[in-house]
Amino acid sequence: MEITLGYRLTEGYANWRVNPGRWNRPYDLQTRPAHYYTLGSHVWVLIPKCIPGKYQKWRSLYESPFEVVRQLGPVNYEVKHNARSGLSMSRK
């Protein structure tokens, strides 16, 4: 019987389905729990904008302080820059 790539893939997938816990434990040990922001906390927001004529290497891509106003989803937050500015949406 000739062993083809398709055969190896189906065998590997079948073996993984039998014992997935072997790979889950090392992954779970390395991951961190999700970090949720509380309402009213101050956060840094990633604003990747390119300014023509400016040297970009030393420029910070984050701006602060933004206040968390409400949570829109698991990773989306509505933030406010200061009392006079409007609201904007940020992703965690």
PLY file of the C-alpha trace (Angstrom):
ply
format ascii 1.0
element vertex 92
property float x
property float y
property float z
element edge 91
property int vertex1
property int vertex2
end_header
0.00 0.00 0.00
1.36 3.39 -0.97
1.21 6.01 1.77
0.02 9.31 0.37
-0.25 12.72 1.89
-4.04 12.43 2.07
-3.75 9.16 3.98
-1.29 10.72 6.44
-3.55 13.69 7.01
-6.63 11.57 7.67
-4.67 9.26 10.00
-3.20 12.20 11.89
-6.60 13.82 12.27
-8.12 10.54 13.47
-5.34 10.15 16.06
-5.80 13.70 17.23
-9.55 13.19 17.64
-8.90 10.17 19.87
-6.53 11.99 22.26
-6.77 15.80 22.00
-5.92 16.31 25.68
-2.28 15.55 24.99
-1.96 18.85 23.13
-4.44 20.90 25.15
-2.53 20.82 28.43
0.72 22.44 27.19
-1.31 25.09 25.36
-3.47 25.81 28.40
-0.39 26.22 30.60
1.01 28.93 28.31
-2.14 30.98 27.77
-3.34 33.69 30.07
-6.94 34.35 31.04
-8.72 37.16 29.24
-8.22 40.59 30.77
-11.36 42.66 31.08
-11.38 46.36 31.79
-13.70 47.83 34.36
-15.91 50.83 33.66
-14.16 54.08 34.47
-10.63 52.67 34.22
-8.06 54.49 32.11
-6.46 52.63 29.21
-3.99 53.14 26.37
-5.52 52.86 22.88
-3.67 51.71 19.76
-4.00 54.38 17.07
-1.78 53.34 14.13
-1.67 56.43 11.96
1.08 57.43 9.56
2.01 61.10 9.57
3.72 62.13 6.32
7.11 63.76 6.83
7.55 62.44 10.38
10.00 59.76 11.45
7.84 56.75 12.43
10.38 54.52 14.17
10.35 56.30 17.53
6.70 57.36 17.47
4.41 55.71 19.98
1.43 53.96 18.39
-0.58 54.22 21.62
-2.35 57.26 23.01
-3.56 57.78 26.56
-5.49 58.29 28.77
-8.82 57.05 27.50
-11.63 56.26 29.91
-13.66 53.07 29.41
-17.32 54.04 29.09
-18.94 50.68 28.30
-18.20 47.22 26.95
-19.76 46.49 23.54
-18.67 42.87 23.15
-16.01 40.43 24.33
-13.14 42.56 22.95
-14.76 45.87 21.94
-15.00 48.83 24.30
-16.35 52.33 23.98
-13.82 54.85 25.26
-13.79 58.60 25.86
-10.62 60.73 25.63
-11.69 63.51 27.98
-14.82 65.31 29.18
-15.09 67.53 26.09
-14.38 64.91 23.41
-16.88 62.51 21.90
-17.01 58.77 22.30
-15.06 56.36 20.12
-14.87 52.58 19.88
-11.73 50.64 20.66
-10.84 46.98 20.39
-8.97 45.23 23.19
0 1
1 2
2 3
3 4
4 5
5 6
6 7
7 8
8 9
9 10
10 11
11 12
12 13
13 14
14 15
15 16
16 17
17 18
18 19
19 20
20 21
21 22
22 23
23 24
24 25
25 26
26 27
27 28
28 29
29 30
30 31
31 32
32 33
33 34
34 35
35 36
36 37
37 38
38 39
39 40
40 41
41 42
42 43
43 44
44 45
45 46
46 47
47 48
48 49
49 50
50 51
51 52
52 53
53 54
54 55
55 56
56 57
57 58
58 59
59 60
60 61
61 62
62 63
63 64
64 65
65 66
66 67
67 68
68 69
69 70
70 71
71 72
72 73
73 74
74 75
75 76
76 77
77 78
78 79
79 80
80 81
81 82
82 83
83 84
84 85
85 86
86 87
87 88
88 89
89 90
90 91
